[in-house]
Amino acid sequence: MSSGSPAGSTSSSTSGVGGSTGSGNEIPPTFATVQFVIQSASCFGAGCHNDEMNPLDLQLNEDLHTRLTTHISRNCGDLPIVNPGKPDESAFIKILKGPCGTTPRMPIECVNDGDAKCVPDEYIDAIAQWIADGAAE
């Protein structure tokens, strides 16, 4: 992922921000963090999430939240991409951590934990917490 941080994050401890459980994770569990990860992970381009080859459109626009919370991943066991309140039943989390069904681990160039193209665990944890907290926009 590229450097930078999502809107609302700081370099100091943010325990309790955005409904966090106080785990010490400095990445805020917010929709802004989700948007930052999508943008930073290069989810756009030929064959990615902004053309007809991929059924999930991840373009950063006013409809992104609706698409994330209504799209069903057929290739990942018919799970919703984001199932508010249920991160363990959300394809987004499963796909960021490893392959899910016939969907490979994303972003596409992430193969092994720690690869430069992988979403860092602390961001995946923040997204999971955002989902657990109800996935508010």
N, C-alpha and C positions, 0 to 999 in steps of 0.2 A: 504494500500500500504506500501511497505517497505520504509525505510528512504533512503535518498540520493537525488540526483537531476540529471536532464538530462544534458548531455554535453552542455556546453555553458551557463548554468545558473549560477547566482551568488546570494549571499544573499543580495546584495544591489539592489537598484532600477534599472530596465533595460528598462525603458520606451523608446519606439522607436526601440528596438532591434528586428531584424527579421521581420520587417514590422508591428510591434504592433501598435495599435491605440493610445498608450499612456494612457491606462486605469489604469495604476499603477500596473497591474498584473506583478509579478516578474517572472513568468514562461514563458520562451521564446516560441513563437508560431512557432516551428520548427519541422521538421521530427524527429530530435533527441528526442524531447519531446514525440512524438507519440511512438517511440520505447521504451523509458523509461517507459511509462505508460503500454504498452503491457507486457514488462518484469516484472514490479513491481506488476501488477495485477494478476500474476500467470495464464496467459491465456493458459498454456500448461499442459499436463497431460492427463490421461485417460478420454476420453469423451470430451476433450476440443479442442482447435484449432490447433491440430497437428496430428489428426488421421482421419480415414475414417468416423467416426460418425458425424463430423462437416464439412460442405462444405467449410468453410472459414479457410484457413491455415494462421496463424499469426506467423509462425516461423520467427525469426529475421535473415533474409538472404538477398542476393542481389535482390530477387524478391518481397520482402514485399511491396514496394511502388506500383509496378504494380498490385499486387493482391488487395491492398486496393482501388485503383482507377479504377479497372475494374470489381470487383465482385459485383453482384447484390444480395441483400438480399430478397429472395422470401417471407420469413416470416415477413418482415418489410415493406410490401406494395410495393415490387419491387423497392425499393430505392437502388441506389448505396451505397456501404459502405462509400466511400468518393466521393463526387461530388464537384470537385474543383470550388471554388468561391461561393458555395452554402451550407453552414453548416446546414441550416434549411431543406435541401433536402438530407442530408447525414445520412444514417442509423447508422453510428458510433456514432454520437452525440445523436441521439434519444435513442439508446440502452444503452448508458452510463448514461442517465438521468432517464430512466424508461423503462418499457416494451414497445415494439413496435410491434404491431400486435401480433403474437404468440411467438415472441422472448422475453424471460424475460429480466429484467434489468441485465446488465453485469457490472462487473464480477459476475458469478453465485451466489456467496455467499453474494452479496450486495442486501439487501432487502429495508432498510430504509436509507434516507439521514443521513450521519454521521456514518454509520456502518464502522467498521475498514476495511472491504474489499471493500468498495466503492471508486471509483476514486474521489478525492477531486474536488470540483467545480472549483478551480483555474486551475487545469489541464484540465478539460473539456473545460473551457473558452479558454485556450491556444490552444487546439486542434481545437476548433471552429474557432479561429482567423487564425490558420494555414490553415484551409480549405478555409476561406474567402479570405485569401491572395493568393490563387491559389494552395495550397497543393504541393509546390515544394519539390523535394527530396533533 
